[in-house]
Amino acid sequence: MNIETKNALGEGLVDALGFVAGAMAGGLLARAFGLDFLSEQGWGTGSIAGILLVGLGAGLGKTLARKLLRRQP
């Protein structure tokens, strides 16, 4: 396996881990605010806000993970 492939696989793994960790953090933050979208019935304001927090957390987690990967020592 050449170095470019290894770098691409590493970057993809870091992106995936950052995405999942950010989504989990966003979900926990939503639950802390009482916006548990999994237990609510229907598409109320709390459900939509909780889903938005999960999406925001996922995007921020991926961005942060990528910045940490590209940081120079």
Backbone as XML, in Angstrom:
<?xml version="1.0"?>
<chain id="A" units="angstrom">
  <residue number="1" name="MET">
    <atom name="N" x="0.855" y="-1.166" z="0.000"/>
    <atom name="CA" x="0.000" y="0.000" z="0.000"/>
    <atom name="C" x="0.908" y="1.238" z="0.000"/>
  </residue>
  <residue number="2" name="ASN">
    <atom name="N" x="0.635" y="2.167" z="-0.898"/>
    <atom name="CA" x="1.500" y="3.346" z="-0.973"/>
    <atom name="C" x="1.102" y="4.392" z="0.069"/>
  </residue>
  <residue number="3" name="ILE">
    <atom name="N" x="1.925" y="5.415" z="0.201"/>
    <atom name="CA" x="1.749" y="6.417" z="1.249"/>
    <atom name="C" x="0.489" y="7.249" z="1.036"/>
  </residue>
  <residue number="4" name="GLU">
    <atom name="N" x="0.131" y="7.516" z="-0.215"/>
    <atom name="CA" x="-1.070" y="8.301" z="-0.492"/>
    <atom name="C" x="-2.329" y="7.568" z="-0.043"/>
  </residue>
  <residue number="5" name="THR">
    <atom name="N" x="-2.359" y="6.273" z="-0.268"/>
    <atom name="CA" x="-3.505" y="5.479" z="0.158"/>
    <atom name="C" x="-3.594" y="5.423" z="1.674"/>
  </residue>
  <residue number="6" name="LYS">
    <atom name="N" x="-2.458" y="5.260" z="2.333"/>
    <atom name="CA" x="-2.446" y="5.245" z="3.795"/>
    <atom name="C" x="-2.921" y="6.578" z="4.359"/>
  </residue>
  <residue number="7" name="ASN">
    <atom name="N" x="-2.481" y="7.677" z="3.762"/>
    <atom name="CA" x="-2.917" y="8.999" z="4.218"/>
    <atom name="C" x="-4.414" y="9.191" z="4.011"/>
  </residue>
  <residue number="8" name="ALA">
    <atom name="N" x="-4.930" y="8.731" z="2.866"/>
    <atom name="CA" x="-6.359" y="8.863" z="2.585"/>
    <atom name="C" x="-7.185" y="8.032" z="3.565"/>
  </residue>
  <residue number="9" name="LEU">
    <atom name="N" x="-6.733" y="6.823" z="3.849"/>
    <atom name="CA" x="-7.452" y="5.976" z="4.807"/>
    <atom name="C" x="-7.414" y="6.575" z="6.212"/>
  </residue>
  <residue number="10" name="GLY">
    <atom name="N" x="-6.266" y="7.101" z="6.596"/>
    <atom name="CA" x="-6.154" y="7.743" z="7.911"/>
    <atom name="C" x="-7.048" y="8.957" z="8.024"/>
  </residue>
  <residue number="11" name="GLU">
    <atom name="N" x="-7.088" y="9.769" z="6.975"/>
    <atom name="CA" x="-7.940" y="10.952" z="6.991"/>
    <atom name="C" x="-9.416" y="10.565" z="7.046"/>
  </residue>
  <residue number="12" name="GLY">
    <atom name="N" x="-9.791" y="9.532" z="6.322"/>
    <atom name="CA" x="-11.171" y="9.066" z="6.355"/>
    <atom name="C" x="-11.565" y="8.532" z="7.731"/>
  </residue>
  <residue number="13" name="LEU">
    <atom name="N" x="-10.658" y="7.825" z="8.362"/>
    <atom name="CA" x="-10.927" y="7.298" z="9.701"/>
    <atom name="C" x="-11.071" y="8.428" z="10.715"/>
  </residue>
  <residue number="14" name="VAL">
    <atom name="N" x="-10.204" y="9.425" z="10.622"/>
    <atom name="CA" x="-10.287" y="10.570" z="11.536"/>
    <atom name="C" x="-11.593" y="11.330" z="11.311"/>
  </residue>
  <residue number="15" name="ASP">
    <atom name="N" x="-11.985" y="11.512" z="10.046"/>
    <atom name="CA" x="-13.256" y="12.178" z="9.750"/>
    <atom name="C" x="-14.428" y="11.411" z="10.355"/>
  </residue>
  <residue number="16" name="ALA">
    <atom name="N" x="-14.418" y="10.097" z="10.181"/>
    <atom name="CA" x="-15.525" y="9.280" z="10.690"/>
    <atom name="C" x="-15.591" y="9.328" z="12.215"/>
  </residue>
  <residue number="17" name="LEU">
    <atom name="N" x="-14.446" y="9.217" z="12.871"/>
    <atom name="CA" x="-14.434" y="9.265" z="14.334"/>
    <atom name="C" x="-14.883" y="10.628" z="14.854"/>
  </residue>
  <residue number="18" name="GLY">
    <atom name="N" x="-14.428" y="11.698" z="14.211"/>
    <atom name="CA" x="-14.853" y="13.032" z="14.610"/>
    <atom name="C" x="-16.338" y="13.240" z="14.399"/>
  </residue>
  <residue number="19" name="PHE">
    <atom name="N" x="-16.874" y="12.726" z="13.292"/>
    <atom name="CA" x="-18.297" y="12.844" z="12.990"/>
    <atom name="C" x="-19.143" y="12.133" z="14.040"/>
  </residue>
  <residue number="20" name="VAL">
    <atom name="N" x="-18.773" y="10.898" z="14.354"/>
    <atom name="CA" x="-19.546" y="10.115" z="15.321"/>
    <atom name="C" x="-19.433" y="10.707" z="16.732"/>
  </residue>
  <residue number="21" name="ALA">
    <atom name="N" x="-18.223" y="11.089" z="17.124"/>
    <atom name="CA" x="-18.041" y="11.679" z="18.452"/>
    <atom name="C" x="-18.806" y="12.995" z="18.576"/>
  </residue>
  <residue number="22" name="GLY">
    <atom name="N" x="-18.776" y="13.810" z="17.534"/>
    <atom name="CA" x="-19.517" y="15.071" z="17.552"/>
    <atom name="C" x="-21.021" y="14.853" z="17.606"/>
  </residue>
  <residue number="23" name="ALA">
    <atom name="N" x="-21.506" y="13.865" z="16.858"/>
    <atom name="CA" x="-22.936" y="13.568" z="16.881"/>
    <atom name="C" x="-23.370" y="13.074" z="18.266"/>
  </residue>
  <residue number="24" name="MET">
    <atom name="N" x="-22.544" y="12.262" z="18.879"/>
    <atom name="CA" x="-22.873" y="11.785" z="20.232"/>
    <atom name="C" x="-22.864" y="12.931" z="21.236"/>
  </residue>
  <residue number="25" name="ALA">
    <atom name="N" x="-21.891" y="13.827" z="21.108"/>
    <atom name="CA" x="-21.837" y="14.990" z="22.001"/>
    <atom name="C" x="-23.055" y="15.885" z="21.786"/>
  </residue>
  <residue number="26" name="GLY">
    <atom name="N" x="-23.444" y="16.083" z="20.536"/>
    <atom name="CA" x="-24.633" y="16.876" z="20.240"/>
    <atom name="C" x="-25.894" y="16.235" z="20.791"/>
  </residue>
  <residue number="27" name="GLY">
    <atom name="N" x="-25.975" y="14.919" z="20.699"/>
    <atom name="CA" x="-27.129" y="14.208" z="21.260"/>
    <atom name="C" x="-27.201" y="14.318" z="22.771"/>
  </residue>
  <residue number="28" name="LEU">
    <atom name="N" x="-26.056" y="14.218" z="23.417"/>
    <atom name="CA" x="-26.024" y="14.367" z="24.880"/>
    <atom name="C" x="-26.370" y="15.794" z="25.299"/>
  </residue>
  <residue number="29" name="LEU">
    <atom name="N" x="-25.903" y="16.758" z="24.534"/>
    <atom name="CA" x="-26.236" y="18.154" z="24.822"/>
    <atom name="C" x="-27.736" y="18.406" z="24.637"/>
  </residue>
  <residue number="30" name="ALA">
    <atom name="N" x="-28.299" y="17.819" z="23.599"/>
    <atom name="CA" x="-29.739" y="17.958" z="23.369"/>
    <atom name="C" x="-30.525" y="17.344" z="24.532"/>
  </residue>
  <residue number="31" name="ARG">
    <atom name="N" x="-30.099" y="16.186" z="24.985"/>
    <atom name="CA" x="-30.783" y="15.553" z="26.123"/>
    <atom name="C" x="-30.652" y="16.388" z="27.385"/>
  </residue>
  <residue number="32" name="ALA">
    <atom name="N" x="-29.493" y="17.024" z="27.581"/>
    <atom name="CA" x="-29.292" y="17.866" z="28.758"/>
    <atom name="C" x="-30.231" y="19.061" z="28.740"/>
  </residue>
  <residue number="33" name="PHE">
    <atom name="N" x="-30.546" y="19.551" z="27.543"/>
    <atom name="CA" x="-31.482" y="20.667" z="27.406"/>
    <atom name="C" x="-32.936" y="20.216" z="27.391"/>
  </residue>
  <residue number="34" name="GLY">
    <atom name="N" x="-33.179" y="18.914" z="27.496"/>
    <atom name="CA" x="-34.543" y="18.391" z="27.486"/>
    <atom name="C" x="-35.126" y="18.254" z="26.094"/>
  </residue>
  <residue number="35" name="LEU">
    <atom name="N" x="-34.272" y="18.139" z="25.082"/>
    <atom name="CA" x="-34.719" y="18.030" z="23.692"/>
    <atom name="C" x="-34.464" y="16.621" z="23.170"/>
  </residue>
  <residue number="36" name="ASP">
    <atom name="N" x="-35.028" y="15.642" z="23.834"/>
    <atom name="CA" x="-34.799" y="14.240" z="23.484"/>
    <atom name="C" x="-35.686" y="13.870" z="22.304"/>
  </residue>
  <residue number="37" name="PHE">
    <atom name="N" x="-35.115" y="13.889" z="21.109"/>
    <atom name="CA" x="-35.886" y="13.643" z="19.897"/>
    <atom name="C" x="-36.253" y="12.177" z="19.716"/>
  </residue>
  <residue number="38" name="LEU">
    <atom name="N" x="-35.610" y="11.295" z="20.442"/>
    <atom name="CA" x="-35.917" y="9.875" z="20.305"/>
    <atom name="C" x="-37.163" y="9.462" z="21.084"/>
  </residue>
  <residue number="39" name="SER">
    <atom name="N" x="-37.469" y="10.153" z="22.157"/>
    <atom name="CA" x="-38.603" y="9.742" z="22.977"/>
    <atom name="C" x="-39.863" y="10.572" z="22.729"/>
  </residue>
  <residue number="40" name="GLU">
    <atom name="N" x="-39.747" y="11.681" z="22.013"/>
    <atom name="CA" x="-40.920" y="12.514" z="21.755"/>
    <atom name="C" x="-41.774" y="11.917" z="20.653"/>
  </residue>
  <residue number="41" name="GLN">
    <atom name="N" x="-43.053" y="12.178" z="20.747"/>
    <atom name="CA" x="-43.989" y="11.745" z="19.705"/>
    <atom name="C" x="-44.150" y="12.865" z="18.689"/>
  </residue>
  <residue number="42" name="GLY">
    <atom name="N" x="-44.048" y="12.544" z="17.421"/>
    <atom name="CA" x="-44.253" y="13.533" z="16.376"/>
    <atom name="C" x="-43.039" y="14.407" z="16.135"/>
  </residue>
  <residue number="43" name="TRP">
    <atom name="N" x="-43.271" y="15.425" z="15.316"/>
    <atom name="CA" x="-42.210" y="16.339" z="14.904"/>
    <atom name="C" x="-42.422" y="17.698" z="15.535"/>
  </residue>
  <residue number="44" name="GLY">
    <atom name="N" x="-42.290" y="17.759" z="16.845"/>
    <atom name="CA" x="-42.448" y="19.014" z="17.558"/>
    <atom name="C" x="-41.184" y="19.852" z="17.498"/>
  </residue>
  <residue number="45" name="THR">
    <atom name="N" x="-41.259" y="21.010" z="18.092"/>
    <atom name="CA" x="-40.119" y="21.923" z="18.120"/>
    <atom name="C" x="-38.929" y="21.308" z="18.853"/>
  </residue>
  <residue number="46" name="GLY">
    <atom name="N" x="-39.184" y="20.600" z="19.932"/>
    <atom name="CA" x="-38.106" y="19.955" z="20.683"/>
    <atom name="C" x="-37.391" y="18.891" z="19.861"/>
  </residue>
  <residue number="47" name="SER">
    <atom name="N" x="-38.155" y="18.129" z="19.082"/>
    <atom name="CA" x="-37.541" y="17.099" z="18.235"/>
    <atom name="C" x="-36.650" y="17.713" z="17.172"/>
  </residue>
  <residue number="48" name="ILE">
    <atom name="N" x="-37.162" y="18.740" z="16.522"/>
    <atom name="CA" x="-36.388" y="19.392" z="15.464"/>
    <atom name="C" x="-35.123" y="20.031" z="16.039"/>
  </residue>
  <residue number="49" name="ALA">
    <atom name="N" x="-35.239" y="20.697" z="17.173"/>
    <atom name="CA" x="-34.073" y="21.325" z="17.800"/>
    <atom name="C" x="-33.044" y="20.272" z="18.215"/>
  </residue>
  <residue number="50" name="GLY">
    <atom name="N" x="-33.501" y="19.134" z="18.734"/>
    <atom name="CA" x="-32.584" y="18.062" z="19.109"/>
    <atom name="C" x="-31.847" y="17.495" z="17.909"/>
  </residue>
  <residue number="51" name="ILE">
    <atom name="N" x="-32.554" y="17.308" z="16.816"/>
    <atom name="CA" x="-31.928" y="16.798" z="15.595"/>
    <atom name="C" x="-30.914" y="17.806" z="15.059"/>
  </residue>
  <residue number="52" name="LEU">
    <atom name="N" x="-31.246" y="19.081" z="15.131"/>
    <atom name="CA" x="-30.307" y="20.115" z="14.687"/>
    <atom name="C" x="-29.040" y="20.131" z="15.541"/>
  </residue>
  <residue number="53" name="LEU">
    <atom name="N" x="-29.179" y="19.919" z="16.842"/>
    <atom name="CA" x="-27.998" y="19.864" z="17.704"/>
    <atom name="C" x="-27.110" y="18.666" z="17.376"/>
  </residue>
  <residue number="54" name="VAL">
    <atom name="N" x="-27.726" y="17.549" z="17.053"/>
    <atom name="CA" x="-26.940" y="16.370" z="16.670"/>
    <atom name="C" x="-26.193" y="16.642" z="15.367"/>
  </residue>
  <residue number="55" name="GLY">
    <atom name="N" x="-26.863" y="17.232" z="14.391"/>
    <atom name="CA" x="-26.214" y="17.555" z="13.126"/>
    <atom name="C" x="-25.098" y="18.578" z="13.287"/>
  </residue>
  <residue number="56" name="LEU">
    <atom name="N" x="-25.344" y="19.581" z="14.102"/>
    <atom name="CA" x="-24.332" y="20.593" z="14.361"/>
    <atom name="C" x="-23.117" y="19.982" z="15.063"/>
  </residue>
  <residue number="57" name="GLY">
    <atom name="N" x="-23.370" y="19.120" z="16.035"/>
    <atom name="CA" x="-22.275" y="18.447" z="16.728"/>
    <atom name="C" x="-21.464" y="17.564" z="15.793"/>
  </residue>
  <residue number="58" name="ALA">
    <atom name="N" x="-22.142" y="16.867" z="14.877"/>
    <atom name="CA" x="-21.436" y="16.004" z="13.932"/>
    <atom name="C" x="-20.534" y="16.821" z="13.012"/>
  </residue>
  <residue number="59" name="GLY">
    <atom name="N" x="-21.053" y="17.917" z="12.504"/>
    <atom name="CA" x="-20.242" y="18.764" z="11.632"/>
    <atom name="C" x="-19.068" y="19.392" z="12.351"/>
  </residue>
  <residue number="60" name="LEU">
    <atom name="N" x="-19.308" y="19.879" z="13.552"/>
    <atom name="CA" x="-18.217" y="20.479" z="14.325"/>
    <atom name="C" x="-17.177" y="19.443" z="14.735"/>
  </residue>
  <residue number="61" name="GLY">
    <atom name="N" x="-17.634" y="18.241" z="15.078"/>
    <atom name="CA" x="-16.693" y="17.177" z="15.448"/>
    <atom name="C" x="-15.796" y="16.785" z="14.290"/>
  </residue>
  <residue number="62" name="LYS">
    <atom name="N" x="-16.373" y="16.686" z="13.093"/>
    <atom name="CA" x="-15.569" y="16.351" z="11.917"/>
    <atom name="C" x="-14.573" y="17.463" z="11.603"/>
  </residue>
  <residue number="63" name="THR">
    <atom name="N" x="-15.017" y="18.695" z="11.692"/>
    <atom name="CA" x="-14.136" y="19.827" z="11.428"/>
    <atom name="C" x="-12.991" y="19.890" z="12.430"/>
  </residue>
  <residue number="64" name="LEU">
    <atom name="N" x="-13.297" y="19.694" z="13.695"/>
    <atom name="CA" x="-12.268" y="19.729" z="14.733"/>
    <atom name="C" x="-11.271" y="18.582" z="14.554"/>
  </residue>
  <residue number="65" name="ALA">
    <atom name="N" x="-11.770" y="17.394" z="14.236"/>
    <atom name="CA" x="-10.881" y="16.249" z="14.035"/>
    <atom name="C" x="-9.948" y="16.489" z="12.855"/>
  </residue>
  <residue number="66" name="ARG">
    <atom name="N" x="-10.466" y="17.073" z="11.785"/>
    <atom name="CA" x="-9.633" y="17.345" z="10.619"/>
    <atom name="C" x="-8.575" y="18.408" z="10.927"/>
  </residue>
  <residue number="67" name="LYS">
    <atom name="N" x="-8.949" y="19.431" z="11.711"/>
    <atom name="CA" x="-7.972" y="20.459" z="12.098"/>
    <atom name="C" x="-6.885" y="19.871" z="12.983"/>
  </residue>
  <residue number="68" name="LEU">
    <atom name="N" x="-7.256" y="18.963" z="13.872"/>
    <atom name="CA" x="-6.250" y="18.329" z="14.726"/>
    <atom name="C" x="-5.323" y="17.440" z="13.921"/>
  </residue>
  <residue number="69" name="LEU">
    <atom name="N" x="-5.850" y="16.812" z="12.872"/>
    <atom name="CA" x="-5.031" y="15.944" z="12.035"/>
    <atom name="C" x="-4.013" y="16.762" z="11.247"/>
  </residue>
  <residue number="70" name="ARG">
    <atom name="N" x="-4.400" y="17.927" z="10.768"/>
    <atom name="CA" x="-3.529" y="18.745" z="9.927"/>
    <atom name="C" x="-2.601" y="19.657" z="10.719"/>
  </residue>
  <residue number="71" name="ARG">
    <atom name="N" x="-2.745" y="19.679" z="12.043"/>
    <atom name="CA" x="-1.901" y="20.556" z="12.875"/>
    <atom name="C" x="-0.447" y="20.100" z="12.770"/>
  </residue>
  <residue number="72" name="GLN">
    <atom name="N" x="0.422" y="21.060" z="12.583"/>
    <atom name="CA" x="1.848" y="20.773" z="12.494"/>
    <atom name="C" x="2.486" y="20.835" z="13.878"/>
  </residue>
  <residue number="73" name="PRO">
    <atom name="N" x="3.401" y="19.920" z="14.193"/>
    <atom name="CA" x="4.052" y="19.931" z="15.515"/>
    <atom name="C" x="5.018" y="21.087" z="15.668"/>
  </residue>
</chain>
